Amino acid sequence: MELTWMGRYRELVRALVFYSNASNRGTHGRVQSGLPCNLNQNEYQVLEYICEFEDKNRILTAIARDTGILQSLVTKSTKRLVELGLAERYRLVGNKKSVILKPTPLGRATYLEYCQSVQEIFVPFFRSLDGFSDEELKRFEASVRILGGEWGDFSDKSIPGLEKIL
């Protein structure tokens, strides 16, 4: 019996699943760079986030929420970025709990070098979207964000049926 509920979206779903799996493979290994340190994908994503939003003073919980990376992995990535001299921890005056992460000059250089390699992947993707209007691009983004909806909540209770299995 063929599954038909996906209809005309079947190939799009297959492409998204393939992308997700390929991306996840990159998360587990270290990404080779020309600098003395190699980071895993989560570490690069945290570094990218703090470089892109350096002027916003985002706390670690916001980084986890906005990137979809588990809080514990953001904390672990933060520790490694600080150890490697790519980031520094700060606290807002009067707030001892909220940690702000800022890139160091070496962190910015590492991020810029990483951008060059990632650009090779994204430029063809962006070209494939050149024919989309701004409105179509916004709808595509919204559709992808809908996919991340409940999957973006990484608490154990967000996984359907987990309580029943355990």
C-alpha positions as a Markdown table, in Angstrom:
| # | Residue | x | y | z |
|---|---|---|---|---|
| 1 | Met | 0.0 | 0.0 | 0.0 |
| 2 | Glu | 1.4 | 3.4 | -1.0 |
| 3 | Leu | 1.3 | 6.2 | 1.4 |
| 4 | Thr | -0.6 | 9.0 | -0.2 |
| 5 | Trp | -1.1 | 11.6 | 2.5 |
| 6 | Met | 2.0 | 13.5 | 1.4 |
| 7 | Gly | 0.6 | 13.9 | -2.1 |
| 8 | Arg | 2.6 | 16.4 | -4.2 |
| 9 | Tyr | 4.8 | 17.1 | -1.1 |
| 10 | Arg | 6.4 | 13.7 | -1.0 |
| 11 | Glu | 9.7 | 14.7 | -2.8 |
| 12 | Leu | 9.9 | 17.9 | -0.8 |
| 13 | Val | 9.7 | 15.9 | 2.5 |
| 14 | Arg | 12.3 | 13.4 | 1.2 |
| 15 | Ala | 14.6 | 16.4 | 0.4 |
| 16 | Leu | 14.1 | 17.9 | 3.9 |
| 17 | Val | 14.7 | 14.5 | 5.5 |
| 18 | Phe | 17.9 | 14.0 | 3.5 |
| 19 | Tyr | 19.1 | 17.5 | 4.4 |
| 20 | Ser | 18.3 | 16.9 | 8.1 |
| 21 | Asn | 20.2 | 13.7 | 8.1 |
| 22 | Ala | 23.2 | 15.1 | 6.2 |
| 23 | Ser | 23.3 | 18.1 | 8.5 |
| 24 | Asn | 23.1 | 15.8 | 11.6 |
| 25 | Arg | 26.2 | 13.9 | 10.3 |
| 26 | Gly | 28.1 | 17.2 | 10.4 |
| 27 | Thr | 26.9 | 17.9 | 14.0 |
| 28 | His | 28.7 | 14.9 | 15.4 |
| 29 | Gly | 32.2 | 15.4 | 13.9 |
| 30 | Arg | 34.7 | 18.1 | 14.0 |
| 31 | Val | 34.8 | 20.5 | 11.1 |
| 32 | Gln | 38.3 | 21.0 | 9.7 |
| 33 | Ser | 39.5 | 24.5 | 9.6 |
| 34 | Gly | 42.8 | 26.2 | 8.8 |
| 35 | Leu | 43.0 | 27.5 | 12.4 |
| 36 | Pro | 44.6 | 25.6 | 15.3 |
| 37 | Cys | 41.2 | 24.4 | 16.5 |
| 38 | Asn | 38.4 | 22.3 | 14.9 |
| 39 | Leu | 34.9 | 22.7 | 16.2 |
| 40 | Asn | 31.8 | 20.5 | 15.9 |
| 41 | Gln | 28.7 | 21.9 | 14.3 |
| 42 | Asn | 27.1 | 23.0 | 17.5 |
| 43 | Glu | 30.2 | 24.9 | 18.5 |
| 44 | Tyr | 30.2 | 26.6 | 15.2 |
| 45 | Gln | 26.5 | 27.4 | 15.4 |
| 46 | Val | 27.0 | 29.0 | 18.8 |
| 47 | Leu | 30.0 | 30.9 | 17.6 |
| 48 | Glu | 28.0 | 32.1 | 14.5 |
| 49 | Tyr | 25.2 | 33.2 | 16.7 |
| 50 | Ile | 27.3 | 35.2 | 19.1 |
| 51 | Cys | 29.1 | 36.9 | 16.2 |
| 52 | Glu | 25.9 | 37.7 | 14.3 |
| 53 | Phe | 24.2 | 39.0 | 17.5 |
| 54 | Glu | 27.2 | 40.4 | 19.3 |
| 55 | Asp | 25.5 | 43.7 | 19.9 |
| 56 | Lys | 22.3 | 42.2 | 21.4 |
| 57 | Asn | 23.7 | 40.7 | 24.6 |
| 58 | Arg | 21.8 | 37.4 | 24.2 |
| 59 | Ile | 21.9 | 35.0 | 27.2 |
| 60 | Leu | 22.7 | 31.3 | 26.8 |
| 61 | Thr | 19.1 | 30.3 | 27.1 |
| 62 | Ala | 18.2 | 32.6 | 24.2 |
| 63 | Ile | 21.0 | 31.0 | 22.2 |
| 64 | Ala | 19.5 | 27.6 | 22.9 |
| 65 | Arg | 16.0 | 28.7 | 22.1 |
| 66 | Asp | 16.9 | 30.6 | 18.9 |
| 67 | Thr | 19.2 | 27.9 | 17.5 |
| 68 | Gly | 17.2 | 24.8 | 18.5 |
| 69 | Ile | 20.3 | 23.4 | 20.2 |
| 70 | Leu | 19.8 | 21.7 | 23.6 |
| 71 | Gln | 20.6 | 24.0 | 26.5 |
| 72 | Ser | 23.2 | 21.4 | 27.8 |
| 73 | Leu | 24.9 | 21.4 | 24.4 |
| 74 | Val | 25.0 | 25.2 | 24.3 |
| 75 | Thr | 26.6 | 25.2 | 27.8 |
| 76 | Lys | 29.1 | 22.5 | 26.7 |
| 77 | Ser | 29.9 | 24.4 | 23.5 |
| 78 | Thr | 30.3 | 27.6 | 25.4 |
| 79 | Lys | 32.8 | 26.0 | 27.7 |
| 80 | Arg | 34.9 | 24.8 | 24.8 |
| 81 | Leu | 34.7 | 28.1 | 22.9 |
| 82 | Val | 36.0 | 29.9 | 26.1 |
| 83 | Glu | 38.7 | 27.3 | 26.6 |
| 84 | Leu | 39.9 | 27.8 | 23.0 |
| 85 | Gly | 39.9 | 31.6 | 23.4 |
| 86 | Leu | 37.2 | 32.0 | 20.8 |
| 87 | Ala | 34.6 | 33.5 | 23.3 |
| 88 | Glu | 34.4 | 35.2 | 26.6 |
| 89 | Arg | 31.7 | 35.0 | 29.3 |
| 90 | Tyr | 30.1 | 38.1 | 30.7 |
| 91 | Arg | 27.3 | 38.9 | 33.1 |
| 92 | Leu | 24.9 | 41.8 | 33.1 |
| 93 | Val | 25.5 | 44.1 | 36.0 |
| 94 | Gly | 23.2 | 43.1 | 38.9 |
| 95 | Asn | 22.3 | 39.7 | 37.3 |
| 96 | Lys | 24.5 | 36.8 | 38.4 |
| 97 | Lys | 22.6 | 34.1 | 36.7 |
| 98 | Ser | 22.4 | 35.2 | 33.1 |
| 99 | Val | 25.6 | 34.5 | 31.1 |
| 100 | Ile | 26.3 | 36.5 | 28.0 |
| 101 | Leu | 28.8 | 35.1 | 25.5 |
| 102 | Lys | 30.9 | 37.4 | 23.3 |
| 103 | Pro | 33.3 | 36.5 | 20.6 |
| 104 | Thr | 37.0 | 37.3 | 20.9 |
| 105 | Pro | 39.0 | 38.6 | 17.9 |
| 106 | Leu | 40.1 | 35.0 | 17.3 |
| 107 | Gly | 36.5 | 33.9 | 17.5 |
| 108 | Arg | 35.5 | 36.4 | 14.9 |
| 109 | Ala | 38.3 | 35.3 | 12.6 |
| 110 | Thr | 37.3 | 31.7 | 13.0 |
| 111 | Tyr | 33.7 | 32.6 | 12.2 |
| 112 | Leu | 34.7 | 34.5 | 9.1 |
| 113 | Glu | 36.9 | 31.6 | 7.9 |
| 114 | Tyr | 34.0 | 29.2 | 8.5 |
| 115 | Cys | 31.7 | 31.5 | 6.5 |
| 116 | Gln | 33.9 | 31.2 | 3.5 |
| 117 | Ser | 33.5 | 27.4 | 3.5 |
| 118 | Val | 29.8 | 27.4 | 4.3 |
| 119 | Gln | 29.3 | 30.0 | 1.5 |
| 120 | Glu | 30.2 | 27.3 | -1.0 |
| 121 | Ile | 27.2 | 25.3 | 0.2 |
| 122 | Phe | 24.7 | 28.2 | 0.5 |
| 123 | Val | 25.4 | 30.2 | -2.7 |
| 124 | Pro | 23.9 | 27.5 | -4.9 |
| 125 | Phe | 21.0 | 27.1 | -2.6 |
| 126 | Phe | 20.4 | 30.9 | -2.6 |
| 127 | Arg | 20.7 | 30.9 | -6.5 |
| 128 | Ser | 18.0 | 28.2 | -6.6 |
| 129 | Leu | 15.7 | 30.7 | -4.7 |
| 130 | Asp | 16.5 | 33.7 | -6.9 |
| 131 | Gly | 13.2 | 33.3 | -8.8 |
| 132 | Phe | 11.2 | 33.6 | -5.6 |
| 133 | Ser | 9.6 | 36.9 | -4.8 |
| 134 | Asp | 10.2 | 38.3 | -1.3 |
| 135 | Glu | 6.7 | 37.2 | -0.3 |
| 136 | Glu | 7.3 | 33.6 | -1.6 |
| 137 | Leu | 10.6 | 33.5 | 0.3 |
| 138 | Lys | 8.8 | 34.6 | 3.5 |
| 139 | Arg | 6.2 | 31.9 | 3.0 |
| 140 | Phe | 8.9 | 29.3 | 2.5 |
| 141 | Glu | 10.7 | 30.4 | 5.6 |
| 142 | Ala | 7.5 | 30.3 | 7.6 |
| 143 | Ser | 6.8 | 26.7 | 6.3 |
| 144 | Val | 10.2 | 25.6 | 7.4 |
| 145 | Arg | 9.7 | 27.2 | 10.8 |
| 146 | Ile | 6.4 | 25.4 | 11.2 |
| 147 | Leu | 8.3 | 22.1 | 10.7 |
| 148 | Gly | 10.6 | 23.1 | 13.6 |
| 149 | Gly | 7.6 | 24.0 | 15.8 |
| 150 | Glu | 7.1 | 21.2 | 18.3 |
| 151 | Trp | 10.4 | 19.5 | 17.3 |
| 152 | Gly | 12.1 | 22.8 | 18.3 |
| 153 | Asp | 11.0 | 22.1 | 22.0 |
| 154 | Phe | 13.6 | 19.7 | 23.2 |
| 155 | Ser | 12.1 | 18.9 | 26.6 |
| 156 | Asp | 11.4 | 15.2 | 27.1 |
| 157 | Lys | 7.7 | 15.9 | 27.3 |
| 158 | Ser | 7.7 | 17.4 | 23.7 |
| 159 | Ile | 8.4 | 14.0 | 22.2 |
| 160 | Pro | 5.0 | 12.4 | 21.5 |
| 161 | Gly | 4.5 | 9.1 | 23.4 |
| 162 | Leu | 7.8 | 9.2 | 25.3 |
| 163 | Glu | 6.0 | 8.9 | 28.6 |
| 164 | Lys | 4.3 | 5.7 | 27.4 |
| 165 | Ile | 7.5 | 4.2 | 26.2 |
| 166 | Leu | 9.4 | 4.8 | 29.4 |
